[in-house]
Amino acid sequence: MFMFKRSNTGLLLLASSAFLANCARAPLQPELSPEVLRDAACAPSAKVKSVEGTIWMNAKSADATGRFPAQVSAKENGPLRIEVTNLLGGTEAIITVDGLKYQIDTPEKKNGKKTVESGFGSWGGIPLSWAKTLFLGRIPCPPAGGASQEKLSMLPDGRLRIDVPASMAGAAQTFVFHFRRWLGQPWPDALEWEQRGALGAKVTFNFDDPEDRTAAPRKWEAKSDRGEVKVRWRDRSVN
């Protein structure tokens, strides 16, 4: 039987790796105020008006499950369009999200018929109100213009909590952001969102691979108790 004996150098490398890994998830320095972190959470892609590109998407819900490529077009003042393609480039489905409504058009296949599905409010438990936000490269944030009514607080682990009253958003909401350092600045890499009331919902978001120009996450995922979506941009152009 062979046994691996760790050298002092190996132990040092292991200790260093553990230290760096812990630093990557460690809370930010306490001198950063809740107001500064709130601005940092909403900063990625804030000035982007439109996005086009291709993605890999993983979806899992009662509505659809699978991994597939897609072409995306998102405009700040227009609908979100996702064209799901097969590996040969053929169109499998066209998903359109406009406000709180979505529609899925499936082209006619051999020995088949064209189908149209539609829905309202959410998909897989994930609010459609966040769909265009996410594909534009932004982080879901409280409604604009209501900062004076928000309640900001820092949690013991360094996360930022924002409580939004029902008078601002139609239903009371809570946003809890986790940050990491990126280019010397705080960058939001996770969000726990909850909406209370009759239309209660909870969604966990994770973000990664920030883009140099816009700080937009090139990888993100959204997960609820009813489904999840994972997106990775293959190429992405913005205006």
ABEGO torsion letter per residue (X at the ends): XBBBBBBAAAAAAAAAAAAAAAAAABBBBAABBAAAAAAAAAABGAABABBBEBBBBBBBBAABBEBBBBBBBBBAABBBBBBBBBAAGBBABBBBBBEABBBBBBBBBBGBBBBBBBBBGBBGGBBAAAAAAAAAGBBBBBBBGAAAABBBBBBAAGBBBBBBBAAAAGBBBBBBBBBBBBGGBBBBABBBBBBBEAABBBBBBBBBGBBAAAGBBABBBBBBAAEBBBBBBABBBBX
